[in-house]
């Protein structure tokens, strides 16, 4: 059991191992998606070659983008926890929305606001409690 001084856990109990797991999972899924997308968008006779080229060109990009979102969301969630002095699902919803908006800010205010709304909805779907009947 790690001591508090050596633990890399944050206030929301997500460690660097979890971030590595997100990177690995999203990279594998991104590789498969890019391969099938390359096969679908290529002419007959060139499908396998185009699929592997699509993986080399775009495969790691999807894993990196998702890890950036997870890390930014984690930092914002810890900051919100510290400012509010309270841990609840709203912290994750707000941090997910802000992280998605900040990552799309380079495309302009419109896409950033749409992605921020999407990030908030995604955070709400994942972290709001489901009532038992």
Secondary structure as GFF3:
##gff-version 3
##sequence-region A 1 133
A	DSSP	alpha_helix	16	40	.	.	.	ID=ss1
A	DSSP	alpha_helix	47	84	.	.	.	ID=ss2
A	DSSP	alpha_helix	89	103	.	.	.	ID=ss3
A	DSSP	three_ten_helix	105	107	.	.	.	ID=ss4
A	DSSP	alpha_helix	109	127	.	.	.	ID=ss5
###
